[in-house]
Amino acid sequence: MEAAGLALTIVATVNLCLKYGNIFVDICATFRDAESQINERILRVRSYWKRTSLQLDFLKQIWQSLDEEHQTIQSEILDMLVNKLKAAISKLSKLEKPKNRSLQDQGTQVKRWKFVFVKESLDKVIQDLAQWQELFDPSWFLIMRVADPVIDKELTRHRLGKHECEASIKINASIFRNAARDEPLQMQSIFLPQNGLKDAQIRAIPHSSAKYVQRACSDKWLIVDNIPYDVGADISLVKKDIRILAKKLSCGDPYRFGILHCQGVVEVAKDSDRGTLSFGLVFNIPQEFCYKPETLRSFLGSRMNHTLTERIVLAKRVARSISYIHTLGFVHKNVRPETILGFINQDSRLGLFSLVGFEKLRMADGRTLQRGDLAWGKNLYRHPGRQGLKPEEIYTMQHDIYSLGVCLLEIGIWNSFISYTQSDTVSTPNGALGLHLGGPEFSTPLLMKDHLVALAKSKLPELTGEIYGEVVVNCLTCLDKDNPDFGDESEFQDSDGVLVGVKYIEKVLLKLNSILV
C-alpha cells in the first residue's frame, strides 16, 4: 500500500478504535450503580481506556515519522483492538436494559442474576485490553527510537497535560526516549555511595551471578548484579559504559518490560593495588514478591509440572524483555536461563521473570570489554559465529534472538539442557539435550546449531503446537542467509535501529501472541 493510502487507513483505524472504545466505556457507565464489585471493574476499564486513547491520539500525530514497515505492524495491531472492542460492545449490549426514566437513578436496571454475567464480561474485557496493551507496547516504545523532531515536539507539547493520566504517559515516554539514546542525558549521578552495601546480608542465587541483598537497617531486599571488567581496561571508559547502561536500565519496569528498575551502581569489589574489580547494578524488587528469586535454570531443573498456558505466558514475557532491551539501544549478549530471574509469591507458580546478567559491556569506541570463552554451557546459547576466545562476528540483535531461541526451546520442552553439581562448579549435558559431552557437536558449533533446530522441529509441534515451534526455528536460523525474515542484513541498515525491532515484533511477538491455549 502506498504511504498516502496507509496514512488515511491508519487515521480511519485509530478513529474506529476511539469510537468503539468510547461507546464501550459509555455502556460500562450504565452499570455503575449495580454493585461495588462491578464499579471496581468499570474503573479499571476506564483507566485502561484513558491510557490507550491518549496513546492512539499521539500515534495519529506522529504517524508520518514512522517508516512503512513500522506503520504496517502498528496498523495490524490496531485492527486487533477494533475487533476486541466490537466484540466487547456486542456482549455487554445484550446485558443492558433500557433506563427507567421515572427513577432518579439513571443507571441501567440489571436483574440480580445477571450481575454474574456482567462481571464475567467485564473481566474478559479487562483481560483482553491488558493482553492487547502488552502486544501494543513494544511497537509503541519502539517509536521512541525514531530520530524525528516531530516526536519530540509531541512529547513536549502540553507536557503537563490537562489530566494526570496524560502527564504520566507522556513523561514516561519522554524518559524512555532519553534512555534509548546512545548516551542518555543525566540529571544526577547514577553511582551510589561506596559503603552502600556495607554489613549487608548477601545471599547467593544458584546458577546466577546476581545476588539477593538486604542492606543493613532495611527490610527491603534488592538484586545486585555484578559486572566484572579486565584489570587492564581504562577505568574512565569502563565507568562511562556502566553509567550509560545503568541509566538505560533506570527506566526498567518488570511488569511492562521484563526488566527490573535499576536504582544505581555501587563498587562491589576493590583491590588496594589494582583498583575496582567489579561494579554492581542495584535493582529494586516488586514488594509483593516476598520469596527469594530463582533462575529459569532452577525452574527447568526442578521438573515441577506447569501447564502449557503457563509456559506460553512465560515465553511471551521473556521474548518481550528482549524487545525492550534492544529498543533501549543495546544488546544483552548473555541471554540464557541463568540470566533470567523468576519472582514468585503465594498466588503464583510461575510469577514475574526479568532479565539480569548484564556482564558483557561494549566500550564507548565499539570494542568489547570481555573476550570470549570456551565454556560449553555458555556456548550452547551463542550463535556459532559468536563462539570461541575471539568470536568472528560483531554482536547484533540477531545474536540475542538466537539465544532466545534456545531458551524458548527449553521452555517448550520444559526440561533443562544443563545439569549442575551441588556446588555449581561443574555442569554436564542433561538428557533433554540428547548429547554427551565430548561429542562432535561440542567442538563444531554449526553441528550444535543443526542439532537444536532438529530438536525443535521434532519435539515442539507435539508439545507446544506448530506456531511455537516455527517461532523457535526462526530464532535459531535468524542469521542464516536463506532466512526470509532476518537473513538479509541490508534490510536492517536504518540509522535508528528500528527495522530489525519491527521485524522482531512481527515474526516473534505477534506469532507467539497468536497462540491460543
Protein Blocks (a to p, Z undefined) as FASTA:
>chain_A
ZZklmmmmmmmmmmmmmmmmmmmmmmmmmmmmmpmmlmmmmmmmmmmmmmmmmmmmmmmm
mmmmpcfklmmmmmmmmmmmmmmmmmmmmmmmmmpccddfkbmblcdcddfklmmmmmmm
mmmmmmmmmmmmmmmmmmmmmmmmpccfklmmmmmgoklopbfklmmmmmmmmmmmmmmp
mbdcdfbdfbdcfklmgoiacdddehiabdcdddehiabdcddddddddfkbcfklmmmm
mmmmmmmmmmgcfklnopacdfbdcdfbdcfklopfbdcddddddfklmbccddfklmmm
nopacdfklmmmmmmmmmmmmmmmmmnopafklacfklcccdddfkbfblcdddehilbc
cdfkopafbacdfbfklmmmpcfklgcjbdfbdcdfklmmmmmmmmmmmmmnopafbdcd
fkopaccddfklopaehiaklmmmklmmmmmmmmmmmmmmmmnojklmmmmmmmmmmmgf
klmklmpmmlmmcfklmmmmmmmmmmmmmmmmmpcZZ
